[in-house]
Each structure stands twice: as structure tokens, then as C-alpha cells.
Amino acid sequence: MTEQPTPSVFTMITRGDIPGRFVWRDEDVVAFLTIGPIRPGHTLVVPVEQIDHWTDVPADLWARIGEVQQAVGRALMDAFSPVRVGSIIAGLEVPHCHVHLIPIDAESDLSFANVDPDPDPAALDAAAERIRGALRAAGHGAHVPG
């Protein structure tokens, strides 16, 4: 019998053990706002399956993660009108593969030194709803929770 890893905080969020501000959910991939945003709209794209390192993600699942990144990235462009949406794979803080999508106007906007350690919950809720609205408008309503 294979020993299961201790559930990561992202697994607990995905399962609903810890609340999350989801903007995307399908059987393989979820996307939700981080509780420590670098910029408004900072979203994490996470496989449902707990896989520690992105290099260990099976190719078909990585392709699905990429599809969701593009859909959410376009929604971030529509919702926040940044110059670009930056993407970061860091993975040091949580042992569960995840991709940061961050609306940016300059490369310096990608610095984790810019994390807001105590964001206003109402602002996070509003950002999530803007992203959900943009995803619905783009035809992704089947994957948008709520």
C-alpha cells in the first residue's frame, strides 16, 4: 500500500476543508485567489491531484493546467486591464504544484516582496467576482463556481 502524503493546504482548500475564493473548478484543475496577493487579482492555478513539483506533473495534466492558465489569464486581462499577466512557478512555500497568475504593469510587479500580508477580504471577494464575471463572459461558465 502506497502511503499518501499529508494533505497540503491547497488539497485542503480544493476539498473544501479550508475556504477558498474559487474562480475555476473542473475535475482536474482549480483556480483560486491567494490570501497573500502581490497585486489585485493574483490567482493560483492548481491541479486537484497533489503533486509536489511541476516537473512531475503528467503531460496531459500539465496541458490542462496550461489551458486553464490561458483562460484565467485572459479573464485577468479583461477584469483588471494590466499591461500583461505574469506567470510564476515557484513552489517553495506549499508542496503542491501551483502557478501564480498576476496582473502586472511592470516586471517589478512580480516580486514576492510586494505581497500584501493582510488584504481586505471584501477586496479579495470583489476581485474574485470580477474574474468569475470575465470567465463567464468568455463562455467558461460551466467551470465557474457560484
Backbone bond lengths (Angstrom), bond angles and torsions (degrees), N, CA, C in turn:
res aa  C-N    CA-C-N  psi(-1)  N-CA   C-N-CA  omega(-1)  CA-C   N-CA-C  phi
1 M - - - 1.453 - - 1.533 108.72 -
2 T 1.336 116.29 130.90 1.457 121.67 179.94 1.524 109.32 -81.55
3 E 1.310 115.64 130.77 1.458 120.22 178.15 1.518 109.46 -73.98
4 Q 1.324 116.54 130.70 1.452 122.23 178.85 1.526 109.26 -81.58
5 P 1.335 116.68 141.55 1.468 118.32 178.07 1.524 110.82 -68.31
6 T 1.302 115.36 157.31 1.462 120.18 172.72 1.523 107.52 -59.77
7 P 1.320 118.40 132.43 1.465 119.23 -178.88 1.530 111.68 -58.41
8 S 1.323 115.72 131.15 1.461 120.75 176.16 1.523 108.96 -74.47
9 V 1.318 116.03 165.40 1.459 120.13 176.04 1.528 109.50 -59.65
10 F 1.334 118.49 -32.93 1.467 120.63 178.91 1.522 111.04 -71.08
11 T 1.333 117.82 -36.42 1.463 120.40 174.50 1.522 109.47 -62.87
12 M 1.326 116.80 -42.48 1.467 120.32 179.61 1.534 111.21 -64.69
13 I 1.330 117.74 -37.25 1.464 121.17 176.64 1.524 109.17 -67.38
14 T 1.323 117.14 -46.80 1.463 121.47 -178.52 1.526 111.26 -59.77
15 R 1.343 116.96 -39.99 1.467 121.66 -179.90 1.524 112.67 -76.01
16 G 1.325 117.50 -13.47 1.447 120.67 -178.59 1.516 114.08 90.90
17 D 1.342 117.13 8.41 1.467 120.73 177.29 1.527 111.15 -71.00
18 I 1.313 116.50 -28.68 1.464 124.59 177.52 1.528 105.78 -126.71
19 P 1.329 118.74 136.21 1.465 118.83 -179.32 1.528 112.28 -66.17
20 G 1.312 114.72 149.62 1.461 121.33 176.15 1.517 109.84 -144.54
21 R 1.310 115.66 154.75 1.463 121.56 177.21 1.522 108.04 -96.12
22 F 1.330 115.68 83.73 1.457 121.77 -176.17 1.516 111.50 -76.40
23 V 1.323 114.90 139.19 1.466 120.73 173.14 1.527 110.50 -117.53
24 W 1.335 117.46 -14.18 1.472 122.77 -179.74 1.517 107.89 -148.69
25 R 1.322 115.57 140.49 1.459 120.15 173.41 1.524 108.43 -153.58
26 D 1.332 115.07 125.02 1.457 120.67 167.28 1.523 106.68 -136.60
27 E 1.295 118.53 -173.68 1.467 119.40 -173.77 1.529 113.04 -69.88
28 D 1.324 117.56 -19.47 1.462 120.77 -175.97 1.524 115.24 -111.68
29 V 1.331 117.39 -28.57 1.467 121.60 -171.08 1.528 109.89 -138.93
30 V 1.325 115.06 141.87 1.462 121.17 173.10 1.525 108.28 -125.82
31 A 1.318 114.66 159.99 1.467 120.69 172.85 1.520 106.98 -139.07
32 F 1.324 115.17 133.76 1.457 120.72 -179.41 1.521 108.92 -148.32
33 L 1.332 114.82 158.00 1.463 119.68 178.85 1.516 110.28 -72.90
34 T 1.317 116.15 142.18 1.449 121.17 174.44 1.525 109.41 -75.28
35 I 1.336 115.47 152.70 1.469 118.97 176.82 1.526 111.54 -85.26
36 G 1.340 116.93 -4.24 1.455 122.17 176.69 1.520 109.74 -128.27
37 P 1.331 116.86 71.22 1.471 119.12 -173.94 1.528 113.65 -71.33
38 I 1.315 114.05 142.47 1.466 120.94 171.49 1.524 109.07 -78.92
39 R 1.318 115.58 -38.69 1.463 123.33 178.05 1.528 107.43 -143.27
40 P 1.327 118.54 157.95 1.466 120.04 175.76 1.528 110.80 -56.30
41 G 1.327 115.50 133.82 1.458 121.16 -179.43 1.521 114.23 94.30
42 H 1.326 118.04 -4.14 1.469 122.66 -179.29 1.530 108.91 -54.51
43 T 1.328 115.72 115.31 1.460 123.30 -173.03 1.517 109.95 -122.37
44 L 1.331 115.77 144.62 1.459 122.28 175.34 1.525 109.24 -106.69
45 V 1.327 116.39 132.94 1.461 122.43 174.37 1.522 105.95 -107.43
46 V 1.346 115.67 123.14 1.462 121.81 -166.89 1.527 110.22 -135.11
47 P 1.327 118.47 132.66 1.462 117.86 172.20 1.527 109.15 -69.68
48 V 1.324 116.82 145.09 1.459 120.68 176.92 1.525 109.62 -62.34
49 E 1.316 116.31 -42.97 1.464 120.58 178.45 1.522 109.38 -68.27
50 Q 1.311 116.55 132.41 1.460 120.82 -179.10 1.529 109.21 -78.13
51 I 1.330 114.88 103.94 1.462 123.12 176.55 1.515 105.77 -124.04
52 D 1.319 116.89 124.98 1.460 121.05 -172.08 1.525 112.77 -66.40
53 H 1.311 119.15 -53.59 1.464 122.60 -170.00 1.524 110.13 -113.06
54 W 1.315 116.71 137.46 1.460 120.48 -176.67 1.525 112.29 -61.10
55 T 1.320 118.26 -25.65 1.468 119.49 179.40 1.525 112.07 -73.01
56 D 1.334 117.57 -11.29 1.458 121.99 177.79 1.528 113.00 -97.25
57 V 1.311 117.75 -1.76 1.462 121.57 179.90 1.528 108.56 -73.70
58 P 1.342 118.11 127.90 1.466 120.04 177.08 1.530 111.16 -56.95
59 A 1.317 116.15 147.50 1.467 121.94 -174.07 1.522 112.93 -56.01
60 D 1.328 117.81 -41.08 1.463 119.24 -178.73 1.523 111.80 -67.19
61 L 1.329 117.45 -36.96 1.461 120.79 176.58 1.524 110.60 -70.99
62 W 1.330 117.47 -38.80 1.466 119.97 177.52 1.523 110.58 -62.12
63 A 1.341 116.21 -37.75 1.467 119.80 177.04 1.529 110.27 -62.96
64 R 1.323 116.98 -40.96 1.467 120.75 178.70 1.533 110.51 -65.79
65 I 1.318 116.89 -41.84 1.470 120.52 176.43 1.530 109.23 -58.00
66 G 1.336 116.99 -42.03 1.466 121.14 178.06 1.516 112.39 -62.49
67 E 1.329 117.10 -40.75 1.470 120.39 177.81 1.532 110.77 -62.11
68 V 1.323 115.93 -43.42 1.462 119.55 179.37 1.526 110.17 -67.47
69 Q 1.329 117.41 -40.15 1.475 119.91 176.69 1.517 110.88 -56.10
70 Q 1.331 116.58 -44.58 1.465 119.64 -179.01 1.525 111.15 -65.19
71 A 1.322 117.36 -44.16 1.463 120.02 -179.88 1.528 110.58 -62.74
72 V 1.328 116.67 -46.90 1.470 120.43 -179.80 1.530 109.91 -68.19
73 G 1.327 117.52 -39.44 1.464 120.70 177.61 1.515 112.27 -59.74
74 R 1.322 116.30 -42.67 1.476 119.20 176.90 1.524 110.63 -63.95
75 A 1.338 116.09 -39.90 1.464 119.59 178.24 1.530 110.68 -63.70
76 L 1.329 117.31 -39.37 1.472 120.45 176.39 1.527 110.48 -62.39
77 M 1.334 117.16 -40.38 1.469 119.98 177.09 1.529 110.04 -60.29
78 D 1.339 116.04 -46.11 1.465 120.14 -178.50 1.526 111.82 -67.66
79 A 1.335 116.63 -39.83 1.466 120.51 -174.00 1.526 113.55 -77.67
80 F 1.342 117.31 -32.19 1.468 120.24 -172.25 1.530 114.20 -120.05
81 S 1.313 118.51 -10.92 1.468 123.61 178.86 1.527 114.16 52.12
82 P 1.337 118.00 45.07 1.464 119.16 176.47 1.534 110.04 -77.12
83 V 1.319 116.33 171.12 1.467 120.07 173.44 1.529 109.71 -64.99
84 R 1.335 116.68 -41.54 1.461 123.22 179.84 1.524 108.77 -148.62
85 V 1.329 115.40 168.82 1.459 121.46 166.12 1.516 105.45 -111.97
86 G 1.328 115.54 117.33 1.458 120.97 178.53 1.516 110.15 -83.87
87 S 1.322 114.92 155.08 1.460 121.65 -179.58 1.526 108.58 -131.99
88 I 1.331 115.64 131.27 1.463 121.20 -179.89 1.524 109.34 -131.83
89 I 1.319 115.96 132.88 1.454 121.40 167.29 1.521 105.10 -112.12
90 A 1.315 116.12 109.75 1.464 119.38 178.96 1.525 108.93 -113.58
91 G 1.320 115.79 -64.96 1.445 120.67 170.94 1.511 117.37 75.59
92 L 1.310 118.53 14.36 1.455 119.29 179.81 1.527 112.50 -84.47
93 E 1.312 117.21 -28.46 1.456 120.07 -172.49 1.526 114.18 -84.35
94 V 1.327 118.52 -26.34 1.467 122.51 179.58 1.525 107.93 -135.81
95 P 1.341 118.42 128.03 1.465 120.66 -178.33 1.530 112.30 -79.83
96 H 1.328 115.42 57.66 1.460 122.66 -179.44 1.530 105.27 -152.16
97 C 1.303 116.96 117.47 1.472 121.66 -177.24 1.523 110.60 -46.24
98 H 1.314 115.74 134.34 1.460 120.72 175.83 1.520 109.44 -158.77
99 V 1.319 114.28 150.26 1.462 121.93 179.00 1.523 107.58 -117.66
100 H 1.327 115.56 127.62 1.465 122.03 176.05 1.530 108.26 -85.36
101 L 1.313 117.29 128.25 1.461 122.56 171.58 1.527 106.85 -114.65
102 I 1.339 115.58 123.53 1.464 120.21 -171.39 1.529 110.00 -133.90
103 P 1.342 117.66 120.41 1.465 119.14 174.01 1.534 109.11 -64.53
104 I 1.322 116.70 125.90 1.464 119.92 -176.26 1.523 111.72 -132.65
105 D 1.317 114.91 154.12 1.460 122.57 172.48 1.520 111.26 -114.70
106 A 1.340 116.41 -12.50 1.468 122.21 178.28 1.527 107.67 -154.58
107 E 1.324 117.05 155.78 1.464 120.11 179.55 1.526 111.97 -60.53
108 S 1.322 117.03 -29.72 1.466 119.74 178.71 1.530 111.83 -64.01
109 D 1.333 117.35 -18.80 1.459 121.26 177.72 1.532 112.10 -68.69
110 L 1.327 117.76 -11.56 1.464 121.44 -179.12 1.525 113.38 -87.69
111 S 1.291 118.58 1.86 1.462 121.69 -176.37 1.526 111.99 -76.07
112 F 1.335 115.84 129.56 1.458 120.11 175.75 1.536 111.50 -67.31
113 A 1.317 117.68 -11.33 1.466 120.51 173.51 1.528 110.80 -66.34
114 N 1.343 117.13 -17.22 1.462 122.36 -178.95 1.528 113.25 -89.34
115 V 1.319 118.74 4.21 1.464 121.03 -177.73 1.527 110.69 -58.67
116 D 1.324 114.84 134.91 1.466 120.65 173.17 1.529 106.23 -88.87
117 P 1.335 118.39 109.93 1.462 120.49 -176.25 1.527 114.12 -74.94
118 D 1.331 117.11 -12.61 1.458 120.21 -177.11 1.530 110.17 -143.45
119 P 1.338 117.30 65.34 1.463 119.02 -176.86 1.531 111.47 -70.54
120 D 1.295 115.55 153.58 1.462 122.05 177.22 1.530 108.35 -68.76
121 P 1.330 119.07 120.28 1.464 121.06 179.54 1.528 112.96 -55.16
122 A 1.327 117.48 -36.39 1.463 120.20 178.77 1.526 110.78 -64.74
123 A 1.326 117.51 -37.08 1.473 120.87 177.71 1.523 110.39 -67.56
124 L 1.336 117.63 -39.01 1.464 120.53 176.54 1.529 110.53 -64.20
125 D 1.335 116.88 -43.75 1.469 120.50 177.98 1.526 110.90 -60.61
126 A 1.327 116.51 -43.12 1.465 120.65 -179.56 1.526 110.86 -65.29
127 A 1.334 117.17 -41.58 1.468 120.39 178.05 1.522 110.70 -62.66
128 A 1.336 116.73 -43.75 1.463 120.15 179.11 1.524 110.55 -60.77
129 E 1.323 117.00 -42.26 1.457 118.97 -179.34 1.533 111.60 -67.54
130 R 1.325 117.79 -35.42 1.472 120.18 176.11 1.522 110.42 -61.92
131 I 1.331 116.38 -42.18 1.468 120.83 -179.64 1.527 109.60 -67.53
132 R 1.328 117.26 -45.28 1.477 120.21 178.47 1.525 110.65 -58.48
133 G 1.325 115.61 -43.46 1.462 119.53 179.31 1.521 111.87 -60.91
134 A 1.329 116.90 -42.42 1.465 120.42 179.12 1.524 110.74 -66.98
135 L 1.329 117.53 -37.98 1.467 120.44 177.21 1.528 110.95 -65.36
136 R 1.329 116.79 -42.94 1.466 119.70 177.52 1.528 110.72 -62.07
137 A 1.325 116.51 -43.95 1.462 121.14 -179.65 1.524 111.48 -62.14
138 A 1.333 117.13 -27.99 1.466 121.65 179.73 1.527 112.01 -87.15
139 G 1.333 117.25 2.69 1.457 120.04 176.21 1.520 115.31 92.11
140 H 1.315 117.35 15.57 1.464 121.02 -178.84 1.535 112.43 -102.39
141 G 1.330 117.11 22.53 1.452 120.94 -175.04 1.515 115.30 -54.56
142 A 1.324 117.65 -30.85 1.469 120.68 -179.36 1.510 112.14 -63.86
143 H 1.328 117.50 -22.83 1.462 121.70 -177.51 1.526 112.81 -104.59
144 V 1.330 117.01 1.31 1.460 121.13 -176.33 1.526 108.98 -97.73
145 P 1.330 117.53 114.98 1.466 119.80 178.94 1.524 111.69 -65.56
146 G 1.329 114.47 153.63 1.466 119.91 174.56 1.463 111.43 77.46
